[in-house]
Amino acid sequence: MRKFLSCFFLIVILIFILTTFSNAFVDNSFIWSGDYVIETSTSSDVDLQFESASAILIEQNSGKILYEHNSHEQLRPASVTKVMSILLIMEALDSGKISLDDKVPCSEQAANMGGSQIWLDVREELTVNEMLKAICVASANDCTVAMAEYLAGSQEAFVEKMNIRAKELGMNDTCFKNCHGLDTDGHVTSSYDISLMSRELLKNHPSITNYTTIWMDTLRDGKSELVNTNKLIRNYKGATGLKTGSTDLALYNLSASATRDNLSLIAVIMKSPSTKIRFSEAQKLLDYGFSNYSYVSFAKKDTILKNINISKGVNPFVNLVYECDSGALLKKGAENEIEQIVNIYDNIKAPISKGQKLGEINYLLNGENIGNTALVSDIEIKKITLSNMYEHILFDWFYLLR
């Protein structure tokens, strides 16, 4: 019996030694050749012939400019101003500062705004959800002011927050004087700046499209009808928003967004001579983008690339997963020249924490690095010790016999 136990412990120790060092020299690096090419130009060299004073087209995910026309000219934004107001509302919602069910009162100032409105009464309260619906669908000035007062105490304090946020986003052509967009001297922005705040809203607060894609709806138990001022919502495939604006001085403005086949675009039109032209020229921009570009996904967050061997671990292998989503904006018809180089660290040893970086993929075009994605562990793996040796042996047997 004593000899048997001695042999048994000797075997256990040998297994421990072999397992600990067997993978010490495993090379986990390899190279892939992919079949994608990334377009690196920043703007188009074609002339789309605009009647509007300013225009821009960007890709939403990267912010890359695909086309621009006088994009930094300072112009009056009219109700496209409300994109920033809506952004601040959504940030307050997502941070938990307010909720969709909060009741928002109406002040005398809000009730007497004029312009596009739903005729708020100082005796009524609407929820944040209802206010958002009225602002996004009907461009309600009264609701915008009521929300500004609710969030910041006064419209003036809210406008100060709008300008601070604009600077944070790099909107250097912008000066807000109000939260609704009615003509005020010095209240200006550019199509480029509108594209920046539109992108911030759509990319980081995608639930806003629950409101901006509404074509028709009602408030006040069906007594107040809302019809979207953005006609592209009904007429353009993949339209997701975003905001119209017009005054006698600003003429006709539009921030239009749409998504098709994972490609999301934002087209901005400013100072168009008519409402018909603003929609047709926005559609022209979007059509140009969808006809000439595509978005190809390289990796999805948490997707397993492969499993690799590790040494000195309770588990003998670990799954490598993509740390985040990655992809590229491509010029259509040029999708076969990107190289993906996968580098996995050598001699990976336990302990390993969940999410620990163990390698990366680099994307190259003509030898130039154009992006990368980290490869991380999907689980925690403890280092083998004498105390957990039996657990490791049982795991090995189970893995071999399954």
C-alpha positions in Angstrom: 0.0 0.0 0.0 2.9 2.4 0.9 4.5 1.6 -2.5 1.3 2.3 -4.3 0.8 5.7 -2.6 4.5 6.6 -3.4 4.0 5.7 -7.0 0.7 7.7 -7.1 2.3 10.8 -5.7 5.3 10.4 -8.0 2.9 10.3 -11.0 1.0 13.4 -9.8 4.3 15.3 -9.5 5.4 14.2 -13.0 2.1 15.3 -14.5 2.5 18.7 -12.7 6.0 19.2 -14.1 5.1 18.2 -17.6 2.0 20.3 -17.7 3.7 23.3 -16.3 6.5 23.3 -18.8 5.1 21.5 -21.9 3.8 24.7 -23.4 6.6 27.0 -22.5 7.9 27.3 -26.0 4.6 27.3 -28.0 4.6 30.0 -30.7 1.2 31.5 -31.0 1.9 34.1 -33.7 0.7 33.8 -37.3 -0.3 36.0 -40.2 -3.5 36.4 -42.1 -4.1 37.9 -45.5 -7.5 39.5 -45.7 -9.6 40.7 -48.6 -10.5 44.3 -47.8 -9.1 47.6 -48.8 -9.5 50.9 -47.0 -10.1 54.1 -48.9 -7.9 56.8 -47.4 -9.1 60.0 -49.1 -10.9 62.5 -47.0 -13.2 64.2 -49.5 -14.6 63.7 -52.9 -13.1 65.3 -56.0 -16.5 65.3 -57.9 -18.8 68.3 -58.1 -22.4 67.5 -57.2 -23.6 71.0 -58.1 -25.4 72.5 -55.1 -27.9 75.4 -55.0 -27.7 75.4 -51.2 -25.0 77.6 -49.7 -23.3 74.9 -47.6 -23.3 71.1 -47.5 -21.4 68.2 -46.1 -21.6 64.4 -46.0 -19.8 62.3 -43.3 -19.7 58.6 -42.3 -21.2 58.3 -38.9 -18.9 55.7 -37.3 -15.6 57.3 -38.2 -16.7 60.9 -38.8 -14.8 60.8 -42.1 -15.8 63.5 -44.6 -17.0 62.1 -47.9 -18.1 65.3 -49.5 -18.1 69.0 -48.5 -19.2 72.3 -50.0 -18.5 75.5 -48.1 -18.7 73.4 -45.0 -17.2 75.9 -42.6 -19.3 78.9 -43.7 -21.1 80.4 -40.6 -24.8 80.5 -41.2 -28.1 80.6 -39.3 -29.1 77.0 -38.3 -32.8 77.7 -37.5 -34.4 74.6 -35.8 -31.4 72.4 -36.6 -30.1 74.1 -33.4 -32.3 71.6 -31.6 -29.9 68.8 -32.4 -27.7 70.2 -29.6 -30.7 70.7 -27.3 -31.7 67.1 -27.9 -28.1 65.9 -27.3 -28.1 67.5 -23.8 -31.5 66.0 -23.0 -30.2 62.5 -24.1 -27.1 62.9 -22.0 -29.1 63.8 -19.0 -31.3 60.8 -19.6 -28.5 58.4 -20.1 -26.6 59.6 -17.0 -29.7 59.1 -14.9 -30.2 62.8 -14.1 -33.7 62.7 -15.5 -36.1 59.9 -16.6 -38.6 59.6 -19.5 -41.4 59.6 -16.9 -40.5 62.9 -15.3 -43.2 65.5 -15.5 -42.0 68.8 -17.0 -43.9 72.0 -16.3 -44.5 74.8 -18.8 -43.4 78.4 -17.9 -44.9 81.6 -19.4 -41.8 82.0 -21.5 -42.1 78.5 -23.0 -45.8 79.0 -23.6 -45.2 82.2 -25.5 -42.4 81.1 -27.8 -44.1 81.3 -31.2 -42.9 79.5 -34.3 -43.4 75.8 -34.5 -45.0 74.6 -31.3 -47.7 72.3 -29.8 -49.3 75.2 -27.8 -48.2 74.2 -24.3 -50.3 75.6 -21.5 -48.8 76.8 -18.2 -51.3 74.6 -16.4 -50.2 71.4 -18.0 -47.2 69.1 -17.6 -45.9 66.6 -20.1 -43.4 63.8 -19.5 -39.9 64.0 -20.9 -40.9 61.2 -23.3 -43.7 63.4 -24.6 -41.5 66.5 -24.8 -38.9 64.6 -26.8 -41.5 63.3 -29.2 -42.8 66.9 -29.8 -39.3 68.3 -30.2 -38.1 65.5 -32.6 -41.2 65.1 -34.7 -42.9 68.6 -34.7 -39.8 70.8 -33.8 -41.8 72.3 -30.9 -40.1 75.5 -29.7 -42.3 75.6 -26.5 -41.3 72.1 -25.5 -37.6 72.8 -26.2 -37.7 75.8 -23.9 -39.6 73.9 -21.2 -36.9 71.2 -21.3 -34.1 73.7 -21.2 -35.6 75.3 -18.1 -36.2 71.9 -16.5 -32.6 70.8 -17.0 -30.7 74.0 -16.3 -33.1 76.3 -14.5 -33.3 78.8 -17.3 -32.9 79.0 -21.0 -29.9 81.2 -20.6 -28.1 78.7 -18.4 -29.0 75.9 -20.8 -27.6 77.8 -23.8 -24.4 78.3 -21.8 -24.2 74.5 -21.5 -24.9 74.2 -25.2 -21.9 76.4 -26.1 -19.6 74.5 -23.6 -20.6 71.2 -25.2 -20.1 72.6 -28.7 -16.5 73.5 -27.8 -15.9 70.1 -26.4 -17.0 68.6 -29.7 -14.7 70.9 -31.7 -17.6 73.0 -33.1 -15.4 76.1 -33.6 -17.8 77.8 -36.1 -20.7 77.8 -33.6 -22.2 80.3 -31.2 -25.6 79.5 -29.8 -27.8 82.3 -28.6 -30.9 80.2 -27.9 -32.0 76.6 -27.6 -34.7 76.6 -30.3 -33.2 78.3 -33.4 -35.4 81.3 -34.0 -33.4 84.0 -35.7 -31.2 85.9 -33.3 -28.1 88.0 -34.3 -24.9 86.1 -33.7 -26.7 82.7 -33.5 -24.6 80.8 -36.1 -23.0 77.5 -36.9 -21.8 75.6 -40.0 -22.7 72.4 -41.8 -19.5 70.9 -40.5 -20.4 71.7 -36.9 -23.9 70.4 -37.4 -22.4 67.1 -38.7 -20.3 66.9 -35.5 -23.2 67.3 -33.1 -25.4 65.1 -35.2 -22.8 62.3 -35.1 -22.4 62.6 -31.4 -26.1 62.3 -30.9 -26.6 59.3 -33.2 -23.5 57.4 -32.4 -23.6 57.7 -28.6 -27.4 57.9 -28.1 -28.8 55.6 -30.7 -32.2 55.4 -28.9 -33.0 58.9 -30.2 -34.0 57.3 -33.5 -37.0 55.9 -31.6 -38.2 59.5 -31.9 -36.6 60.8 -35.1 -38.0 58.0 -37.2 -41.6 58.7 -36.2 -43.6 59.8 -39.2 -47.0 60.5 -37.5 -48.1 60.3 -33.8 -50.3 62.0 -31.3 -50.1 63.6 -27.8 -52.7 64.5 -25.2 -54.7 61.3 -25.6 -54.9 61.7 -29.4 -56.0 65.3 -29.3 -52.7 66.7 -30.7 -51.4 65.3 -34.0 -47.7 65.3 -34.8 -46.3 65.0 -38.3 -42.6 64.8 -38.9 -41.1 67.9 -40.6 -38.4 65.6 -42.2 -40.0 64.2 -45.3 -37.1 61.8 -45.9 -38.4 59.7 -43.0 -41.3 58.6 -45.2 -39.6 58.7 -48.6 -36.0 57.6 -48.2 -34.9 54.0 -47.6 -33.0 53.7 -44.4 -33.7 57.2 -43.1 -33.0 57.5 -39.3 -33.5 61.3 -38.8 -32.6 63.8 -38.0 -33.7 67.5 -37.9 -35.1 70.2 -40.2 -35.0 74.0 -39.7 -36.2 77.0 -41.5 -36.8 80.7 -40.9 -37.0 83.8 -43.2 -33.4 84.6 -42.7 -31.9 81.1 -42.4 -33.9 79.8 -45.3 -34.1 75.9 -45.4 -31.7 73.7 -43.4 -31.5 69.9 -42.8 -29.4 67.4 -41.0 -30.4 64.1 -42.6 -29.2 60.6 -41.5 -29.7 57.2 -43.0 -28.3 53.6 -42.6 -28.1 50.9 -45.2 -26.1 47.6 -44.9 -24.2 48.8 -41.8 -23.1 52.0 -43.5 -24.5 55.1 -41.6 -24.3 58.5 -43.2 -25.1 62.1 -42.2 -25.8 64.7 -44.8 -26.2 68.4 -43.8 -27.7 71.1 -46.0 -27.7 74.8 -45.1 -29.4 77.9 -46.6 -31.2 76.0 -49.3 -33.5 78.3 -51.4 -36.6 76.0 -50.9 -37.7 73.1 -48.8 -37.9 70.9 -51.9 -34.3 71.6 -52.8 -33.0 70.9 -49.3 -34.5 67.5 -49.4 -33.4 66.7 -52.9 -29.8 67.8 -52.2 -29.7 65.9 -49.0 -30.9 62.9 -50.9 -28.2 63.6 -53.5 -25.5 63.5 -50.9 -26.8 60.3 -49.3 -27.2 58.6 -52.7 -23.6 59.6 -53.5 -22.4 58.0 -50.2 -24.3 54.8 -50.5 -23.3 54.4 -54.2 -19.6 54.9 -53.6 -18.8 53.6 -50.2 -19.5 50.6 -48.0 -18.6 49.7 -44.4 -17.0 46.3 -43.8 -16.8 44.8 -40.3 -13.5 43.1 -39.4 -14.4 42.1 -35.9 -17.2 41.9 -33.4 -16.6 42.4 -29.7 -16.3 39.2 -27.7 -16.2 37.0 -30.8 -13.7 34.1 -30.4 -10.8 34.2 -32.9 -9.2 31.0 -31.7 -8.0 29.2 -28.6 -4.3 29.1 -27.7 -2.1 27.1 -25.4 -0.9 28.6 -22.1 1.6 27.2 -19.6 1.3 26.9 -15.8 -2.4 27.3 -15.9 -5.3 25.3 -14.3 -6.7 25.3 -17.8 -4.3 24.4 -20.6 -5.8 26.9 -23.1 -7.7 30.2 -23.4 -10.0 31.7 -25.9 -8.8 34.8 -27.6 -11.7 37.3 -28.3 -11.9 40.7 -29.9 -11.8 43.5 -27.4 -14.0 45.7 -29.4 -15.8 46.1 -32.7 -13.7 47.1 -35.7 -14.2 47.8 -39.3 -13.4 50.1 -42.2 -15.0 52.5 -44.5 -14.2 51.2 -48.0 -14.5 52.7 -51.5 -16.8 50.3 -53.4 -15.0 48.2 -56.0 -11.7 48.3 -54.1 -12.0 45.6 -51.5 -9.1 43.2 -52.0 -5.9 44.7 -50.7 -5.9 44.9 -47.0 -3.5 42.8 -44.9 -4.5 41.6 -41.5 -1.5 40.7 -39.3 -2.3 38.7 -36.2 0.3 38.9 -33.5 -0.2 36.7 -30.4 2.3 36.9 -27.6 4.7 34.0 -27.1 5.1 32.0 -23.9 1.8 33.1 -22.3 1.7 31.9 -18.7 -0.9 31.9 -16.0 -2.2 33.6 -14.0 -4.3 35.4 -16.7 -7.1 37.8 -15.8 -10.3 38.1 -17.8 -9.9 40.8 -20.5 -6.1 40.7 -20.3 -4.5 41.6 -23.6 -2.7 38.6 -25.2 -2.2 39.9 -28.7 -3.6 42.2 -31.4 -4.6 42.4 -35.1 -3.1 45.2 -37.2 -4.7 46.2 -40.4 -2.3 47.4 -43.1 -2.8 49.1 -46.5 0.3 49.3 -48.7 2.4 48.5 -45.7 0.9 51.4 -43.6 -0.8 50.6 -40.3 -4.4 51.9 -40.6 -5.9 50.4 -37.4 -5.8 47.6 -34.8 -7.9 45.4 -32.6 -6.7 44.0 -29.3 -7.1 40.3 -28.6 -8.0 39.5 -25.0 -8.7 36.5 -22.7 -12.3 35.6 -22.3 -11.9 34.1 -18.8 -9.7 34.2 -15.8 -7.1 31.4 -15.5 -5.3 30.7 -12.2 -1.8 29.5 -12.0 -1.2 25.8 -11.1 -0.2 25.2 -7.5 0.1 22.1 -5.4 -3.3 22.9 -3.9 -5.2 23.1 -7.2 -3.2 20.3 -9.0 -6.0 17.8 -8.6 -8.5 20.2 -10.1 -6.2 20.6 -13.1 -5.8 16.9 -13.5 -9.5 16.3 -13.4 -10.0 19.0 -16.0 -7.4 17.4 -18.3 -9.1 14.0 -18.1 -12.5 15.5 -18.7 -11.2 17.4 -21.7 -9.6 14.3 -23.1 -12.6 12.0 -22.6 -15.4 14.4 -23.7 
